[in-house]
């Protein structure tokens, strides 16, 4: 059986599409930048993190390196939404099935709504991929359906971070 390690950001961060609220900020605008997905953080130097997480606050029973979120970044250009996570505790996991994700929500109450998005980078079967899923239900086991899968060239991994990109056209309701 494959083991999934969701990084805590998937449940913490959210964008409210109607009033553009992000995490604990009242107003957040995704910065504009063109990022090269190459496993180098140089393109992100002038972009402020949208979320900074405490060290060692992941599940105390989990004994996994590469899962303790440090900073989360977003950027966009006319074509792509770019995401980057830096980690407190080493390189992203590559010894088992692993997901790093972002849940873009329409509501700020942390409930899942039809039209929410999950944006993932995943390591599976020896390679990285990315995907975009959309909520089609707010109840039941099949909340999300896959919109697009992206090949490994859409994901870059460094010594303590992971970056990936997805097409903005995947999102019907994402605003800046």
C-alpha positions in Angstrom: 0.0 0.0 0.0 1.3 3.4 -0.9 1.7 6.0 1.8 0.6 9.6 1.2 2.2 12.4 3.2 0.1 15.6 2.9 2.1 18.7 3.8 0.2 20.8 6.3 -0.2 23.7 3.9 -2.9 21.9 2.0 -5.3 22.5 4.9 -3.9 25.9 6.1 -3.7 28.1 3.0 -6.6 29.4 1.1 -7.6 31.9 -1.5 -11.1 33.3 -1.3 -11.9 34.0 -5.0 -14.6 36.5 -4.4 -12.7 38.9 -2.2 -9.1 37.6 -2.7 -8.2 36.8 0.9 -5.1 34.7 1.5 -4.1 32.9 4.7 -4.1 35.5 7.5 -4.0 38.5 5.2 -7.0 40.7 4.5 -6.0 41.3 0.9 -3.5 39.4 -1.1 -2.4 39.8 -4.7 -0.4 37.1 -6.4 2.9 38.7 -7.5 3.7 38.7 -11.2 6.9 36.9 -12.2 8.0 34.4 -14.8 9.6 31.5 -13.0 11.8 28.9 -14.6 11.0 25.5 -13.1 14.6 24.2 -12.8 15.3 23.3 -9.2 16.9 26.7 -8.5 15.4 29.3 -6.2 17.0 32.2 -7.9 13.8 33.2 -9.7 12.0 33.6 -6.4 14.5 36.0 -4.8 12.3 39.1 -5.1 9.1 37.4 -4.1 7.9 37.5 -0.5 6.5 34.3 1.0 2.8 34.3 1.4 3.0 32.0 4.4 5.7 31.2 6.9 5.2 28.1 9.1 6.7 27.2 12.4 9.4 24.6 12.6 8.5 21.1 13.9 4.7 21.6 13.9 3.9 18.7 11.7 2.3 15.5 13.0 4.5 14.4 16.0 4.0 10.8 15.2 5.3 11.2 11.7 9.0 10.6 11.4 9.6 11.9 7.9 12.2 14.3 6.7 11.2 16.6 3.9 7.7 17.3 5.2 8.0 20.3 7.6 6.8 23.3 5.6 8.9 26.5 6.1 7.7 29.0 3.5 5.1 29.0 0.8 5.3 31.2 -2.3 3.0 32.0 -5.2 3.6 33.9 -8.4 1.9 34.1 -11.8 2.4 35.4 -15.3 0.0 35.5 -18.2 0.1 31.7 -18.6 1.1 30.0 -15.4 0.5 29.9 -11.7 3.8 29.1 -9.9 4.1 27.5 -6.5 7.1 26.9 -4.3 7.4 25.4 -0.8 10.6 25.5 1.2 11.1 23.0 3.9 12.7 23.1 7.4 13.8 19.6 7.4 15.6 18.7 4.1 14.8 17.7 0.5 11.3 16.7 -0.6 10.5 13.0 0.0 11.3 10.6 -2.8 11.3 7.2 -1.1 7.5 6.8 -1.2 4.4 8.2 -2.8 4.4 11.8 -1.6 2.1 14.8 -2.3 2.8 18.5 -1.8 -0.3 20.6 -2.3 -2.2 23.8 -2.1 -6.0 24.0 -1.6 -7.5 27.1 -3.2 -10.8 27.7 -1.5 -13.8 29.9 -2.3 -14.7 30.3 1.4 -12.6 31.2 4.3 -14.2 28.7 6.7 -12.0 25.8 5.6 -14.9 23.8 4.2 -14.7 22.3 0.7 -17.0 23.9 -1.8 -17.8 23.0 -5.4 -15.3 24.9 -7.5 -12.4 24.7 -5.0 -9.1 23.6 -6.5 -6.2 21.3 -5.3 -2.9 22.0 -6.9 -0.3 19.2 -6.3 3.2 18.2 -7.0 3.6 14.4 -6.4 6.4 11.9 -6.4 5.2 8.5 -7.6 6.9 5.6 -9.5 10.3 7.3 -9.5 9.2 10.7 -11.0 7.7 14.0 -10.1 4.4 15.2 -11.7 1.9 18.0 -11.0 -1.8 18.1 -11.2 -4.9 20.3 -10.8 -8.1 19.0 -9.4 -11.5 20.7 -9.0 -14.1 20.1 -6.3 -17.3 18.7 -7.9 -19.0 17.9 -4.6 -18.9 19.3 -1.1 -19.8 15.9 0.5 -19.0 12.3 -0.1 -15.8 10.4 -1.0 -15.3 11.9 -4.5 -14.9 15.6 -3.7 -12.5 16.3 -6.5 -12.0 15.4 -10.2 -8.8 15.7 -12.0 -8.6 18.6 -14.5 -5.0 18.3 -15.8 -1.9 16.2 -15.1 1.5 17.7 -15.9 4.8 15.9 -16.7 7.9 16.1 -14.6 9.3 19.1 -16.5 6.6 21.1 -14.6 8.2 20.3 -11.3 11.7 21.3 -9.9 13.2 20.0 -6.7 16.2 21.5 -4.8 18.0 20.7 -1.6 15.2 21.9 0.7 12.4 23.1 -1.7 10.0 22.1 -4.4 8.6 24.3 -7.1 6.0 23.6 -9.8 3.7 25.3 -12.2 0.2 24.8 -13.6 -1.7 26.6 -16.4 -3.9 29.5 -15.2 -6.5 28.3 -17.8 -7.2 25.4 -15.5 -8.9 27.8 -13.1 -12.3 29.2 -14.0 -12.5 31.5 -11.0 -9.0 32.3 -10.0 -8.5 36.1 -9.8 -5.4 38.2 -9.1 
